[in-house]
Amino acid sequence: MRKQLICTGLLLVMPAVCPSGNVAAADRSRFSDEPAPLRLEDFPERPKPLLELGDKFLGTGKLQKGFTLPTGAVWHPSLWVYGNFRSAVQTYDNGTTHISEWANDLNLFGNLQLAATERILVGVRPLRNDNGAFTGYNFEPQSTRGWQEDFNENSFQLRTLFFEGEFGELFPKLDQGDRLSLDYGISLGRQPLSLQDGILINDDSLDMVSITRNALLPGNGSHMRLSGLFAWNEIERNDNIEDRNSYLIGLDGFADFPKSTIEASILGILSRNQSDAIYAGIGAIQRIGRVSTTFRVNQSLALQTPTAGVQSGTMFFAEMSIEPPYTHNVLYVNGFWGIDDFSSAVRGPSAGGPLGRTGLLFAAVGLGNYGSALSNSGQKAAGGAFGYQMFFGELRRRQLVLELGGLKPTDGRNTSAEAIGARYQQAFGQRTILVLDAFGSLQENAKEGVGGRVEFLVKF
């Protein structure tokens, strides 16, 4: 009896007394000691970038030995070249503007990975100019029909060039015992920046330096990060136009707490051409039951005469989404309320307005002159979108999004609008995605709006 009890109930304590002598056979729930072979028959091969020199990106095999710098840092450089190409035929009519075009965009990047935390990234976009014009062909309006050529001697001007790393990893000899907490991230050069989910800042090419303090421990929280920012060039204001001779300084950070992640930003812009301004934003990200939620409040304050690039106002924004039971689909409801004339601190030429995250009907596609179905400025208006995203196929390589949206001015203007839209995406192979977009809108005191586009996106 004792041996039987040991074999069935105390297998891990005294396995040697089992009559069969086979431990695995005594308990079917016990993991086998034999390693399982790697199953690759249903797993896709690793898509290689255009060029790989040195260690493979997300590859297998031995890593380079590298070399040691006088600072004590160990570098093992690898160069990866990759990018994406977008091409779309699209037509857009919002009641006042009617365009039909073929637009193209190419982004090429070279990533020089020096170590796990240090790299230099270089990028060009030869089919797009600084003002947001893309290479292609204009069909309508008649006055602009013809080729739009933006490929010239300036096409390979660097639109991305920055270094990022960590001070403690660059100079490990300064703190060999890891007692000084030198976890300071450094980023310097022309680089993208997005704050408050793109509501406060959304730019893909900003000349900037930032210093980030990682691994802070807030009270009752698990992690906190703080970043100081300073930008001196390529600062496009809320009207998507560069404000030369302007400077941005700010502080951004987040903290993880048991029930929420809090993000906060405060910025100032000094300008010789437009009003100086102060900007601030705070957001909370959390789950409430089964519902994923995000709530944000952003404020802009023009210190002198307001212009199209800088005005004063407040923007309230909320996102809520849930995965319906027994599906992998997503049901979402997003809304906003703009008090007065909120303006973003920085917005790139192709970024559109600050309310792109509200939904497909408010988002800029970032390619050509195709606009949003509903205004994404949010000034003196309230509105939102209700959508359902469906995934199809065993590997979820097809998806369909259906969305309803609307907005209403809060200052008495007769410019209310409602719209319905859809997006279908289909993956082909490992690198190509077909995107189909369509919308229709009804606008008070204006013609109906309509738009549609077909895009091919290739990643390499």
N, C-alpha and C positions, 0 to 999 in steps of 0.2 A: 504493500500500500504506500509506503513512504517513497519508494522509487517511482511509483506511478504519479504521485503528487508532484514530485520534483520535475518529472518530464513534462507535465502539462501546465503546471502553474509557476515553476521556478526554473524555467529552461535556461535563462540567462545567468542564473546563479550557479547551478551545478549541472551543466550540460553533459558532462562525461558519464553520468549514470544512466543515460537513456539506453534501453535495451537494444535499439536498432543501431546505435553508434552513429546515426546520421542526424545531426542537429537540425538541418533545414527541413528534414522530413517530419520532425516532431511538431512543428508549428508552421502552418501554411502562410501565416501573416508575417513571418520573419523574412527580412531581406536576404537575398543570396549573397554569399561571399565571392561569387564569381562575377567579374565585371561584365556588364552587358556591352555588346558591340555597338559602335556608333552607327545609327541609322541615317543613311544619306539618300536612300532611294526616293523619298518624297520631299526632300529638302532642296531648295533652289541653290544653284551655285552662286558663289560670291561675285557680284557684278564689279568688274575691275574699272577703275578710273582710266582716263585717257593715257596717263603716264604714271608709272610707279618706279621710283628710284630709291633704293634702300629698303626699309621694312615695308611689308605690304599693309595696306589699309584694311583693318579688320581681317587680316589673313592669319594663316597658321605657319608654324616653323620657328626656327631660331632667330632671335633678335640680334642686331649688330652689337659688337662689343663696345663701340663708341670710343670717346676720348675724354680726358679730364681737363677742365680749364683750370687756370691758376686760382680761381675762386673756390674750387672744389666741386663745381657742377660737372656732371657727366652728361655729355651730349652725344646723341647718335642720330645725325640728320637723315631725314627722309623727305623726298619731294613727291607730292601728289598733285596732278593736274586734273581738274574736273570742271563741270559746268552744266548749263542747261540751255536749250533753245526753245523758244515759243513762237508759234506762227498761227495767226487767226484771221479768218474772214468774218467781218461783223458789220451789222447795220444797227443804227440807233436813232430814235426819234422821240424826243421828250416833249413835243408840241411846239418848241421854238427852235431847236437845233436838230438838223437831220444830216447824218453822216453815214457813208458806206465806204469801207476800206479793207485793205489787206495789210496787216501790220506784223512786224517781226522784231524779235529781241533775242540777243545772244549774250550770255554771261559766262566768262571764262575766269577761272581762279587757279592760282598756283599756291599750294600750301607747303611751306618749308617747315616741317615738324622737327624741332631741335631736341626736344625732350617731352616728357609727358605733359608738362605744364607750360612749355615755351614754344612759340611758333611765330612765323612771319607769314602773313596772308596778302597776296597780291591779286587784284581783280581788274578786268576791263569789260566794257560793254560796247562793242564797236558799232552796233546797229541802233544806238540811241544817243541823242545829244543831251546837253545839260538842261535844256528847257523841257524835256519830256517828249520830244518828237521822235518817232520810230521810223525806221526804213520800211518802205512798202509802197502800195499804190492806193491813191485816193480815187474812188468812183463818184462820190457825191460829197458835197455840193459841186455843181458844174464848174464854179469859179476856181476850185482847187484840184480839178481832175488832173491826174498825171502821177508820175513817180515822185515819191518822197525819198530823196537821197540823203541819208545821214551817215554815210560811210565815206570818210575823207582822211586827210593826214592827221587829224586830231582824234580819230576813232579809237586809237589805242592809248589815249591818255588814261592814266591810272585813276580809276574811280574807287578802288579799295587798296590801301597799303598801310598796314599797321602791324605792330609787334605787341604781343601780349605774353606775360609770364608772371612768375611769383618771386618776390624778392628773396624769400627764404631759400628757394630752390636755386636761384641764381648765385647766391653767396652762402652756401651751407657752412663754410668755415667760420662764419661769424657766430654761429650758434650750433656747434656740434652736439651739444647736449639737448637741443630743442627746448631750451628754457626761456628764451626771450620772446617767443610767440611772434616770429617775423612773417606771419601769414598775410602779406600784403600783395594783392594782385596789381599789376601794372599793365596799362594798355595805352599805346601812343601811336597816333597816325590817323589816316582817313578810314573811317569805319562806320558800320550801321549802328543805330541806336533807337530803341523803342522803350517808352516809359508809359506805365498805366495802360497796358494793352494797346498802345498806339494812340490813345486819346490825347495825352499830353505831348508826346514826341513820337514821330514816326518818320525816320529818314534813313536812307541806305548809304549815305556818303557825307559824313560829318568829320571835319578836321578837329580832333579832340584828344585830350589826355585825361585818363581817369586813374585813380588810386583806390583800391578796394580793400577793406579790412574784412577778412573772412573768419569763420569759426569763433564768433562771439557768442556768449551764452546769456540771453536775456532772462530776467526773472520769470519763473514759471514756464519758460520756453526751452526749446531744444537747439535752436540755431538762429543767428542773426548775422546779416551782412550789411555793411555801409560802404557807399562809394561816393567819392568827391569827383566832380566833373568840371572841366574847363574846355570850351570850344571857341575857336577863333576864326573859322572860315567855313564856307559852304552852309551857312545858316539860312535856310528858307523859312520864312515866317508862315503864318496861318493861310496866306493866299497862295502858297506853293511857289513863291518867287524869292530868290536869294536877296537877302538884305546885307549888302556889302558893308564893311567897317562896323560890324556888330560882334558882340562877345556874349557867350553864355557861361554862367557859373552856377553850380547847383550841388545838391546832396540828394542821394537816392538810397533806399535800403528796404529790407524786408526782415521779418522775424516770424519764426514758426512757433505757434502756441498749440496747446493740446487740441483745441477745437477750431482753430482758424489760422490762416497765414495773412499777416498784415503787411501791405506794401505802402510806402510813403515817399513822396518826392517834393522838393522845394527848389525852385529855379529862379534865376534872374537874368534878363537880357538887357545889355547896354548897347544903344545904337546911336549912330550919328545921323541916320536918315529918317528913322521912325521913332515912335514913342518907346522909351524904356518901359519894361514890364516886369511884373512878378507873377510867378505861376506856382501852384501847389496842387497836390493830388494825394488822395489816400484811398486804399482799396482793401477789401476783406474777401478772402477766398475760403470756402468751407463747404461741408456737406451738412444739410439739414434733413435728417432722416435719410431717405434714398435720393434726395434732390441735391444736385451739385449747384452751388450758387456763387456768384461774384457780385459784390456791390462796390461802386466807386463814386467818389465825389471829386471833381476837379474845378479849380478856380483860376481865372485869369484877371489881371488888373493892369490896365494901361495907366502909366504914371503921367503921361502928357496927352496930347490930342489923339484920340483913337483914329486908326486907319484900317484899311482892308486887311492889313497884316497883323494888327494887334488891337484887341478890344477887351472890354471888361465883361465878365459874366461867370455863371456857375453852370456846371453840367452834372446832373445826377444820372447814373447809369446802372442797370441791373441785368444780370444774366441768370437764367434758371434752366436746367436740363435734367432729364431723367431717362434711364434706359427701361423701356416697357418690359414687363415680365416675359420670359421665354423668348426674347429676341436679343439681337445685338444692335438694334436700331436706337436712334436718339430723338427724343421729343424735346423741343426747346422753346422758351418764351423769353424774349429780350426786350427791354424798354429803356427810354430815356426821357429826361425833362430838362430842357435848356432854359435857364433864367437869364434874361438879357442876352448879351452877345459874347458868349464864351468863344475864345480863340486858343488854338494850340500854340505851344511855344515854337516848335519846329515841325514842318511837314515837307517832305520831299515832293518834287514836281509831279510824280505819278502816284502819290499816296492818297489823293482825294481828301475828304473831310475827316473829322475825328470820330464819326459814328459808323465807320466801316464794320465794326464788330457786331453791330445790331443784327445784321443778316445779309443774305445775298442781295436783297433789294436795295441796300444802303452802301454796299461795298464797291470800291473802285477795283477794276480788274487789273490795273497797272500795265496795260498794253494798248497803245494807240489812243484814239479819241473817244472810245466807248465809255459813256458815263454811267452813273448809277440810276436805277429806276426811280428812287426817291432821294430827295436831297439829304446829304450826309453832313451838313453843317450844324444842324440842331439849334440854331440861334432863335430864341423866342418861340420855341415849338416843343411839342411833346409827341411821342409816337413809339412805335415798336414793331416787332415781327414775331410771328408764330410759325414754326417750321417743324418738319419731320424728315429725318435722314434715314434712308433704308439701305441696307447692305445685302448683296446677293452673291451667290456662289459659295463654294466651300472655302475658298481663300479670300472672300470678300473683295474680289477684284472689280466689282461693279457696284456703283452706288447712285442713288437718286435722292435729291432733296427737293421737297415741295414747300413753298413758303408764301404766307400772306403777310402784308405789312401796310402800315399807314402812318401818317403824321398830320398834326393839326397845329397851326400857329396859335400862340397864346396872346397875341397882341391885336387880334381883330382882323388880320389880313385874310382875304378870301383866296388862300392858296392851299387849302387842304388837299390831300392826295391819298389814294389807296392803290395798291399794286399786288399782283400775283406773279410769282416767278418759279422757275424750276431749273435745276442743274443735274445733268447726267454725266457721270465719269466712268470710263472703261479703261482698264489697264491692258496693254499688249506687251507680251514679253516682260523683260525686267526694266525697261528704260522708257517706254512710251505710254502716254496717257492721252486719251481723247476726251475733250471737255465740250459739252453742248449746253448753252445757256439760252434762256428765253424769258421775256417778261411782257406784261401788259399793265398799263396804269390808267387810272381815271383821275383827272385833276380839275379842281374847281376853277371856273373861268379860264380854262385852257383846253387845247385839243387833247385827245387821248394819246398816251405814249405807248411805244412798242419797241422792242429790241430783240435781237437774236445774234448768236455768234457760234462759230465752230473753231475750236483751238486744238492744235497738236502740241503737246509738251514732251520734249525729249530730254532725259537726264543722262549724262555721260561722265 
